[in-house]
Structure formats: structure tokens, C-alpha cells
Amino acid sequence: MQDLLHILGHSLLNSILISGLVVIMMIMIESLNIESRGGFFAGLTKSRAGGVLVGSILGIIPGCLGGFATVSLYTHRMLSFGALVAMMIASAGDEAFVMLATMPEDSLWIFALLFTISIAAGILTDIFVKGKVRMRCSDSYALHDTDSGSSIKGPRHAGWRRIVLFCGISLFLAALVTGLLSHEDAEFQKEAAAGLNLLSEEWMNVFFAILSLVVLVILVTGSDHFVEEHLWKHVVLGHLPTIFAWTFGVLVGLGLILGHLDIREWISGNTALMILLATVIGIIPESGPHLIFVTLYVAGVVPLPVLLASCVSQDGHASLPLFAESRKSFFLAKLINCAVALVTGFTAMALSSLPW
């Protein structure tokens, strides 16, 4: 019973964190889109290669910050499916913090390699998969006829929707500041934070706390139309319930499964088998399983090809909101990621066996 309560509590906190970060990103994007009359993100849809580059850049950011932003832009048709795949390949999730802490030099060139592979894979994906994946949210970040080109022009009243949003964001901000939503494996990330590492989880929380303050200002100054139509109906009612429900359900399910399955028992000295195993485990939309391969690589138990396959295949929590929005996009993107992970892992294994 205690284990179950622990899984439920841990999943609830992580679901609140993920859903809160996604909502913050959506509100910021919504506001930017309204203020620019759609021009801020127009370039992302005009240039496939440019969109893929944006996805790769967002994916290479340690943690799930860039991943959540990419998923939000993709689900609103501002980024292509190739850009989404590029983000998922480039991202190493929360494990990137551990990699930077335990093997900083190796991590930098591994991230550079992931970045290069993600761009190539994203462009090829857009060439061969173009038009085959469509999102249900087809209106992009919608501009309404009543929009004046600004999110702040128009009448403002302290309606109950504005108050509920303000209180919710305030509570989320307080949870970030107090560390209530920090990950349980924060001891690894404290090492990464040494020396004022601006990529640590603590500094990412500071960054999102600042964004939350900006969102509070947007809520106070935003027009009634912007708050009620764009934020409440579109973000809160249209996306938040689905994202939270699926995220919580998946995390609870994974917690129950992984709690009774010791992946470490599967480890052997067979590099090819370990590449396959790392790729399959990378399908799990969770930060944690990938950490096993990081630890084993640092300890010298598994070679680099295994770690590369794991890095390409997994993306931490970043794809959980995607799973909530479009299971088809999630599974197709994961299938492509796994194919790229296998090619990367076995190519690296072949190259490492050559007599240099």
C-alpha cells in the first residue's frame, strides 16, 4: 500500500509539473502570437528546414523545457512533424543534467552529435512523411476576428476565469520556488548545479518561475476576450484536462510496471543486445530508465554505442504531452526515433571495431 501511495504521489507531482510547464509555454506562445498577429511563428511554417533547426535547438536544451515548447508548437501546426522528430532525437531529457555532471566533456560532443543527427533525420522525415500526419488541433494558434492585434487592448474585468487562472499560476509559481515539484533524483542535478550551472534543474525552475511571473502580468493586463477565449477556452479547457489525465495515467502505469521489474537484471556483455535493449527502453516516455545506461557508461560497463542508442531513442518527459494530444504522432515519431537509434548505435559499434 505504501508503494502504491508513493507511486500515486510521485506521479501526481510530476503530472502537475509537466501540465503546469506546458500551460505556461502555451500561454506565452498564445500571447506572442496575438501581439505579432501571427508573424512571430509565421517563419516556422514557411521553412521546413528552419522549423527542423528550431526543433533541434529546443531539443538540445537539457530537461524537458524545449520539448514541451516543441510539442505545443507542433500540436498547433506551427512546426512540422520532422521538427518534432528532430526535437525528440536531440533531447536527452532530465538525464542530460546527470550527463553534464558526471561526464561534462563527453556530454558536449555527444549533444553535438545528437544535434547533427536530429537535423538530418528531421529533414528526411519531412520529405518522406509529409502530409501523412495531421493534428486534430488544425486551427494553429487561432486569431479571431475580434482580435485587435493585441492581447491587452479591450475591456478588462476581474471575472472568475481570470481569478481562477491567476490563483492556479500563483500556486504553481509557489510550488516551483519552494521546490515542491523538484525531482526525487535531484542529488545528481545538485552536482550539475555546482559552479553556477545555468542548465541545472534548479536554474530551470528559476527560469520557469520568471515566466510564471510574466504570465501573471499577462493575466492582469490581458483583455477579457484574450483571457476567456484564448487562455480559458483554448488552453485550459481545450488542452489541460487531456494532458494532465494522460500524463498521470501513463506515469502511474509505468510506476507500477517498473516497480516490479528490475531492468538491471537484463544487462549482459553483449553490445548488440544492449543497443536493442537501450532502444526499446527509450520508447518509455519517462525520465529514469535512461539513467541506467548513463550510469553504466560512466562506470565503464557499457560502451559508447549503447549510450548513443539510448540518447537518440529516449526524450524524457517531453513526449508525454504529445501522447495526450495525438497517439498516432507519438507512436510514429517513436518508431522513427527507434530506427535512427538502431542505425546510430550499430554504426558506432561497427566504427569502434575498426583498427584505427
C-alpha positions in Angstrom: 0.0 0.0 0.0 2.9 2.4 0.8 4.5 1.7 -2.6 1.2 2.4 -4.3 0.7 5.7 -2.4 4.3 6.6 -3.2 3.7 6.0 -6.9 0.4 7.9 -6.9 2.0 10.8 -5.0 5.1 10.9 -7.2 3.0 10.7 -10.4 0.7 13.4 -9.2 3.5 15.8 -8.5 5.2 15.1 -11.9 1.8 15.4 -13.7 1.3 18.8 -12.1 4.8 19.9 -13.0 4.5 18.7 -16.6 1.0 20.1 -17.1 2.0 23.4 -15.5 5.1 23.8 -17.7 3.0 23.1 -20.8 0.3 25.6 -19.8 3.0 28.3 -19.1 4.5 27.7 -22.5 1.1 27.7 -24.3 0.1 31.0 -22.6 3.4 32.6 -23.6 3.1 31.3 -27.2 -0.6 32.4 -27.4 0.4 35.9 -26.2 3.3 36.2 -28.6 1.1 35.1 -31.5 -1.6 37.6 -30.8 0.8 40.5 -30.2 2.6 39.7 -33.5 -0.7 39.0 -35.4 0.7 35.6 -36.2 4.0 36.9 -37.6 6.2 35.6 -34.8 5.8 32.0 -35.8 5.0 32.5 -39.4 8.6 31.7 -40.5 8.4 28.3 -38.8 5.7 27.1 -41.1 7.2 28.7 -44.3 10.6 26.9 -44.0 10.7 23.2 -43.3 14.5 23.2 -42.7 14.2 26.3 -40.5 11.5 24.5 -38.4 13.6 21.4 -38.1 16.5 23.6 -36.9 14.2 25.2 -34.3 13.1 21.7 -33.1 16.7 20.5 -32.8 17.8 23.6 -30.9 14.8 23.3 -28.5 15.5 19.6 -28.1 19.2 20.0 -27.2 18.2 22.1 -24.2 18.7 19.9 -21.1 15.5 18.8 -19.4 12.0 19.0 -20.9 11.7 22.8 -21.4 12.4 22.7 -25.1 10.5 19.5 -25.6 7.3 20.9 -24.2 7.6 24.1 -26.3 8.1 22.0 -29.5 5.2 19.7 -28.7 3.0 22.8 -28.1 4.1 24.4 -31.4 3.6 21.1 -33.3 0.1 20.4 -32.0 -0.9 23.8 -33.2 0.7 23.2 -36.6 3.4 25.8 -36.2 6.2 23.2 -36.5 6.3 20.2 -38.9 6.4 16.5 -37.9 10.0 16.5 -39.0 10.8 19.3 -36.5 9.0 17.2 -33.8 11.2 14.1 -34.6 14.3 16.3 -34.6 13.5 17.5 -31.1 12.9 14.0 -29.8 16.2 12.8 -31.2 18.2 15.8 -29.9 16.6 15.6 -26.5 18.2 13.5 -23.7 15.5 14.6 -21.1 16.4 15.2 -17.5 19.3 12.7 -17.8 21.2 15.5 -19.7 21.7 17.1 -16.3 23.3 13.9 -15.0 25.4 13.5 -18.1 26.7 17.1 -17.7 27.5 16.5 -14.1 29.3 13.1 -14.4 30.9 13.4 -17.8 30.9 17.0 -19.0 33.4 16.7 -21.8 31.8 13.6 -23.3 28.4 15.1 -22.9 29.2 18.2 -25.0 30.3 16.3 -28.1 27.5 13.7 -27.6 25.0 16.5 -27.6 26.6 18.0 -30.7 26.4 14.6 -32.5 22.7 14.3 -31.5 22.1 17.8 -32.8 23.6 16.9 -36.2 21.7 13.6 -36.4 18.4 15.2 -35.4 18.6 17.8 -38.2 19.3 15.2 -40.9 16.6 12.9 -39.5 14.1 15.8 -39.3 14.6 16.9 -42.9 14.4 13.3 -44.2 11.2 12.8 -42.2 9.6 15.9 -43.7 10.5 14.7 -47.2 9.1 11.2 -46.8 6.3 11.6 -44.2 5.0 15.0 -45.4 1.2 15.2 -45.3 0.8 11.7 -43.6 0.4 13.1 -40.1 -2.3 15.6 -39.2 -3.2 17.1 -35.9 -6.7 17.4 -34.6 -6.0 21.0 -33.5 -5.9 22.3 -37.0 -6.6 26.0 -36.3 -3.0 26.7 -35.3 -2.8 29.4 -32.6 -6.0 31.0 -33.8 -6.5 34.6 -34.4 -10.2 35.6 -34.0 -12.0 38.3 -36.0 -12.4 40.3 -32.7 -8.6 40.3 -32.0 -7.3 43.8 -32.3 -3.7 42.8 -32.8 -3.0 43.0 -29.1 -3.8 40.8 -26.1 -4.1 43.8 -23.8 -6.5 46.1 -25.8 -10.1 45.8 -24.9 -12.3 45.8 -21.7 -10.9 44.1 -18.6 -12.9 42.8 -15.6 -11.9 40.6 -12.7 -14.1 37.7 -13.9 -14.0 34.3 -12.2 -12.0 32.8 -15.1 -9.2 35.3 -14.7 -9.2 34.8 -10.9 -9.0 31.0 -11.2 -6.2 31.3 -13.7 -4.3 33.8 -11.5 -4.7 31.6 -8.4 -3.6 28.5 -10.3 -0.5 30.1 -11.8 0.3 31.6 -8.4 0.2 28.2 -6.7 2.3 26.7 -9.5 4.8 29.5 -9.0 4.9 28.9 -5.3 5.5 25.2 -5.8 8.4 25.9 -8.2 10.0 28.4 -5.8 9.7 26.1 -2.7 11.0 23.1 -4.6 7.8 21.1 -4.0 7.8 19.9 -7.6 11.5 19.0 -7.8 12.5 15.6 -9.0 13.5 12.9 -6.4 16.8 12.4 -8.2 17.8 16.0 -7.5 21.1 14.9 -5.8 22.5 14.2 -9.3 21.4 17.5 -10.5 22.9 19.3 -7.5 26.3 18.3 -8.8 25.4 19.7 -12.1 24.4 23.0 -10.4 27.8 23.4 -8.8 29.7 26.3 -10.3 26.5 28.2 -11.2 25.5 25.8 -14.0 22.6 27.6 -15.6 21.4 24.3 -17.1 20.6 22.7 -13.8 17.1 21.8 -12.7 17.2 24.5 -10.0 18.0 27.2 -12.6 15.4 25.9 -15.0 12.9 26.2 -12.2 14.1 29.8 -11.7 13.6 30.4 -15.4 10.0 29.0 -15.3 9.3 30.9 -12.1 10.2 34.1 -14.0 8.0 33.0 -16.9 5.2 32.4 -14.5 5.5 35.9 -13.1 5.3 37.2 -16.7 2.2 35.1 -17.2 0.6 36.6 -14.1 1.3 40.1 -15.6 -0.4 38.9 -18.8 -3.4 37.7 -16.9 -3.7 41.0 -15.0 -3.3 43.2 -18.2 -5.0 40.9 -20.7 -8.3 41.8 -22.2 -11.4 39.9 -21.3 -11.6 38.3 -24.8 -7.9 37.2 -24.6 -8.3 35.6 -21.2 -11.7 34.0 -21.8 -11.4 32.9 -25.4 -7.7 32.3 -25.9 -6.5 31.2 -22.5 -9.5 29.7 -20.8 -11.3 28.0 -23.6 -8.3 27.1 -25.8 -5.5 26.4 -23.3 -7.3 25.4 -20.1 -10.4 23.7 -21.4 -9.0 22.5 -24.7 -5.7 21.1 -23.6 -5.1 21.0 -19.9 -7.5 18.2 -18.9 -6.3 15.8 -21.6 -2.6 16.5 -21.0 -3.0 16.0 -17.2 -5.2 12.9 -17.4 -2.9 11.1 -19.9 0.3 12.1 -18.2 -0.9 11.0 -14.8 -2.3 7.7 -16.1 0.9 6.9 -18.0 3.1 7.8 -15.1 1.1 5.6 -12.7 1.1 2.7 -15.1 4.9 3.0 -15.7 5.5 3.3 -11.9 3.6 0.1 -11.3 5.4 -1.8 -14.0 8.9 -0.6 -13.4 8.4 -1.0 -9.6 8.2 -4.8 -10.2 10.8 -5.1 -13.0 14.5 -4.7 -12.4 15.9 -3.7 -15.8 19.4 -4.1 -14.5 19.0 -7.8 -14.4 18.8 -7.8 -18.2 22.3 -6.4 -18.6 24.9 -8.5 -20.3 28.2 -8.0 -22.1 26.6 -8.3 -25.5 26.9 -4.8 -27.1 24.4 -5.6 -29.9 21.8 -6.8 -27.4 22.4 -3.8 -25.2 21.8 -1.5 -28.2 18.5 -3.2 -28.8 17.6 -3.0 -25.2 18.5 0.7 -24.9 16.4 1.5 -27.9 13.4 -0.4 -26.7 13.6 1.2 -23.2 13.9 4.6 -24.9 10.3 4.2 -26.0 9.2 4.8 -22.4 8.1 8.4 -22.1 9.7 8.8 -18.7 12.9 10.2 -17.1 14.6 7.5 -15.2 15.1 4.3 -17.3 17.7 6.1 -19.5 19.7 7.0 -16.4 20.7 3.3 -16.1 22.7 3.5 -19.3 24.3 6.8 -18.3 25.4 5.2 -15.1 26.6 2.1 -16.8 28.6 4.1 -19.3 30.2 6.2 -16.7 31.1 3.0 -14.8 32.6 1.6 -17.9 30.1 -1.3 -18.1 28.6 -0.5 -21.5 30.4 1.1 -24.5 29.5 4.4 -26.2 27.3 2.9 -28.9 24.8 1.7 -26.2 24.6 5.2 -24.7 24.2 6.8 -28.1 21.3 4.5 -29.0 19.6 5.3 -25.7 20.1 9.1 -26.1 18.6 9.0 -29.6 15.6 6.8 -28.6 14.5 8.5 -25.4 13.4 12.0 -24.8 12.4 12.0 -21.1 9.0 13.5 -20.3 9.0 15.7 -23.4 6.7 13.4 -25.4 4.1 12.8 -22.7 2.0 15.9 -23.8 2.3 14.6 -27.4 0.9 11.2 -26.3 -2.0 13.1 -24.7 -2.7 15.1 -27.9 -2.0 12.6 -30.6 -1.2 8.9 -30.1 -0.6 8.5 -33.8 2.0 11.2 -33.9 3.6 9.8 -30.7 4.0 6.2 -32.0 5.1 7.2 -35.5 7.7 9.6 -34.1 8.9 6.9 -31.6 9.1 4.4 -34.5 11.3 6.8 -36.4 13.4 7.5 -33.3 14.0 3.8 -32.7 15.1 3.3 -36.3 17.5 6.2 -36.1 18.7 4.9 -32.7 19.5 1.4 -34.1 21.3 2.9 -37.1 23.3 5.2 -34.9 24.1 2.5 -32.3 25.2 -0.2 -34.7 27.1 2.3 -36.9 29.0 3.4 -33.9 29.6 -0.2 -32.9 31.0 -1.0 -36.4 33.2 2.0 -36.3 34.6 1.2 -32.9 35.6 -2.3 -34.0 37.7 -0.9 -36.9 41.6 -0.9 -36.4 42.2 2.8 -36.3 
